[in-house]
Amino acid sequence: MRNLLRRLPLRWRLTLWYSVLVTIALAAFGGALYRTVSTSLYKNLDASLSRVATSLDYIVKQKQQESRRPLRIPRRRRSPVLPFDIAPAPADTLRSDSTADEPDIVWMAIYEHMLLNTRTFVIQIADTSGTILWHSLPSRDTLPMFAELVRNDQLPPPYPLLKTVHVGSEHYRVAAVRSPTVEIVVGYPLTEIEQTLGELFATLKIGLPLVLVVAVLGGYWLARYSLRQVDVLTKTAQDITARHLNVRLPMPPVNDEIARLTATLNDMIARLEQSFQQIQQFTSDASHELRTPLAILIGELELMLRRPHTVEEYQAALASALEEVVRLSKVVEGLLELSRAESGQVEIEHELVDLSQLIADVCEDFELLAAEHDLRLDCDIPQFVRIVGDRARLRQVLINLLDNAVKYTPAGGTIRVSVAVEQPWVHLRISDTGIGIPAEDIPFIFDRFYRVDKARSRKVGGTGLGLAIVRWIVEAHGGSINVESTEGVGTTFHLRLPLVPPTTDVQRTVTHSHAQSS
């Protein structure tokens, strides 16, 4: 069954589940309605019967106390108010009384009750010996006596006693009370209630299936209408390929779940398009970077093989070839490092690093290189600035940035390195008075193989991967890097790295950092 459901289309599965739920809901509603109506009818009938029986019992007691005479058989008479005769019980069961002209207690109780109650009940009154004094059944049948009603029941019986009995060909609901002088049984035929419940059941039997059919058809239409947008998305998605990543799925007019799914898929396609563009750009740049030194290397080797050369010429050719091989090696190493970093294969060490000492050591190493290019290197570094990170990788960042500053700053310029603590960050600035970067090139300088001046960059020996590696290392440490530059004035790189959390237990911080890295 489960496999069969899985093979059905989604709209049919939704319709099926919807039909099952509606069927259960309608069945529960129909059952609850029938039970509620039935309970209400019987409850109201029981209340009415109880009220009539107790009222008659009270009236009989009151009239008997007022007249102080024993109960006797009421005479047959026609009521001047009621449109029917009040008939006495059969003659063979009645007792006569010599005082026939005096007030009749039973008759007065019955007459008073019928004047106050418009609903006609079957009434039977008997004395305590079981002799029926009066009853209003249309036939010679009588209602059960009180003793018969309480037979096989627990004693004492409730007041009034309520039961369903069979009289003649009909079912009656009766309420019975018994006092020291009289037994009163009041009944009402259940034909009306049973007819009402039968009509209700017939209505539910016809109406609920019709409602179910309408609900199922509406559910199918709703499922089909709701999934129509999915069909549109499917057809559009089938047209999206690697060559058509600029296509976007149509947004539905209503901001619902399908619209949010469509927006998410469009965002995913946009990211895929950007990734494909980066891959294409990377492939193009990498091919260009590798093709140029290879072309130079091939050309020089072919030139050396065309004719004999002197030892000096061979040495010059080999030196040029070695230079191109070294350039290729740097490009390949940079690409491999970035590739491993993006795939998560490069692990960043988390140890306590004295950033102040690390920057001072690197600046000391670059003082000689700056002096060779007639540059001034100023360092403003406060002591005891510590962070948690990878010492070797941070050193690589400093070397790359200072190396670029030296390469692109003319003789007589100045390079400045400063550190400022701005809780919870440490702000590192490396600025120069070099040639600067054009404003239109600044957003792209951290991309792989991007060069502002390709001819000059090749002359100074750059691979176009240094700043991309710098950004990856800084971001891997939870920091950020950005650049400010004015063409012909200079460039400033801003690095922000998180400081060590304020704690007296340095070892605890280092251990926690190791746990996060693992």
Secondary structure, 3 states (H helix, E strand, C coil): CHHHHHHCCHHHHHHHHHHHHHHHHHHHHHHHHHHHHHHHHHHHHHHHHHHHHHHHHHHHHHHHHHHCCCCCCCCCEECCCCCCEECECCHHHCCCCCCCCCCCHHHHHHHHHHHHCCCCCEEEEEECCCCEEEECCCCCCCCCCHHHHCCCCCCCCCCCEEEEEEECCEEEEEEEEECCCEEEEEEEECHHHHHHHHHHHHHHHHHHHHHHHHHHHHHHHHHHHHHHHHHHHHHHHHCCCCCCCCCCCCCCCCCCHHHHHHHHHHHHHHHHHHHHHHHHHHHHHHHHHHHHHHHHHHHHHHHHHHCCCCHHHHHHHHHHHHHHHHHHHHHHHHHHHHHHHHCCCCCCCCEEEEHHHHHHHHHHHHHHHHHHCCCEEEEECCCCCEEEECHHHHHHHHHHHHHHHHHCCCCCCEEEEEEEEECCEEEEEEEECCCCCCHHHHHHCCCCCCCCCHHHHHHHCCCCCHHHHHHHHHHHCCCEEEEEEECCCEEEEEEEEECCCCCCCHHHHHHHHHHHHC
